[in-house]
Amino acid sequence: MNTLIRNIAPALLLLVAATSAQTVVAQTAPADAPASVLTVRVETAANTGKVMVVLYDSEAAYEGGAPVRGVELDIASGQSQAVIEGLAAGTYGIKAFHDVNGNGKMDTNPFGMPVEPYAFSNNAVGNMGPAKWDRAHFEVSGQTVQTLNLR
């Protein structure tokens, strides 16, 4: 699971920095192409803290590059979905974690295994690390919905 932390942590740090500075990296559809809309719904057992969601537009980015969008959902105030507008149609992947205690990071046990819920698009599951792109990627075109079950 140390691999999970290594692969998710940089993206989540970017997300926290972006949301705290009120800036988000955006990939928008070209002017002559219709924009797509992605709705990300999260299901989690805890009603505290925030869920950090990062969206990637390629395997290279998903495996260690920068996300194209970052969203922070305030679970404590009842927010359980985000709508991401203006996306170019294409292939995307999502990584997310639930910062249950609100300390701004994914907490781990002494062995580096996450102790807070996390999820990947398609609810893909990794083998001794994060879910790989081939399991997590999905197509966005027009109105698209991804529901993440954080566990």
N, C-alpha and C positions, 0 to 999 in steps of 0.2 A: 504494500500500500504506500510505501515511501514514493514510488513512482507516481501515484495519484497526486500526492501533495506537490511533487516537483512539476507536474504538468498542469495542475490547476492553479497553483499559487501565483505564478507571474500574471496570468490573465486576471485573476481576482484582485491582485494589487492594482493593476491598470484600471479595473472597474471601480474600485474604491476611490482611487485618485481622480478618475474622471467624474464620478458622481459627486464627490465632495467639492470639486472645482466647478461643478455645473457645466462640464463640457463632455460631449460624447463624440467619439469618432463615428462618422456616418458614411455609409455607402448608399447612395441614392440611385434610383433608376435614371437612365438617360432621358433627356427631355422628350424624345420621340417615342419612348417605350412606356407602356402603362406601368405605374408603380404597383408593387405587391404589398400586402399587409399581412404581418405575422402576429397572431395572438398567442401569447405564452401563458398558459394556466399552470399554477402550481398547487399541488396537494401535499400537505404536510400535517403531521400530528400536533405539533406545537403551535400555539397562538401568540408567540413572543418573537421579538427580534425581526430580522430582515432576511429576505432571500436575495442573493446576488446571482444574476443571470448574465452570461456572456455569450454572444453570438459570433460565429466564425463563418467565413465564406469560402474556405478551401481546406483541404487536408493539411497543407503546410501550416496554415495559421492555427488550425485546431491542435496540431501536434506541438506547438510551441511559439507561434507567432502572435500578433496582435489581433484582438477581436474587432469586428466592424461595428458592433454596438454593445453597450452595457446597460443593464437595467437593474434597479434596486427596488424590490417590492417590500413595503412596510407591512409585514404580516400582523404586527401588533395593532395596527389601525384598521385591519380588515382587508387590506389590499391583497388579492390573490391572483391577479392577472395583469399583464402588460400588453399593450398594443404597440407594435413597432411598424410604423408606416414608412412609405417611400423606398422600400427595398427593391433592388433589381431582381427579377425572376432568376432563380438559380438554385444551387445546392448549398445548404447551410448545415451547421452543427451547433449544438448548445451544450454548455457546461454550467452547472448551478450548484450552489450550496446554501444551506439555511444557517445563518449566524444566529442561533437560538438565543445566546446570552448577550448579543449586541456588542461584542468586543472588537468587531471589525476584522476578524480573521477566522479561518477554519481551525477549530481546535482539534488536537490530536492526542492520542495516548502516548506513553513513553516509547512505544515502538514505532511511532509515526503514523499510526492508523487513525483515520478520521473518527471523531466521536460526535460530530454534528452531521445531520442528514445532507446528502448530496444526490445529484441526478444528472443524467445525460439525455440528450434528445432521443426520441424513440424509446425512452426508458431502457436504453442499452446498458448492459452490465459488462464490466471489464473483468479480466482474469489477472489477478494480482496487480492491479493498477487500473487506470481509467479506461473506460470503453473506447475502443478504437473507432476511427473515422468510418470504416466500412460498416459498422453497426449503428453508428449514431447519426450519420448524415441523412438529410431529407430534402425534398424539393419544395421550394416556395414559388408559388405562381398564383396570382390573384389573392383571394382570401385563404389563408392557411392557418391551422391551429395545431399547436403542440402542447400536450398536457404532460407535465413532469410530476412523477410520484417521488418525492424526496424521501429517502430512507437511509 
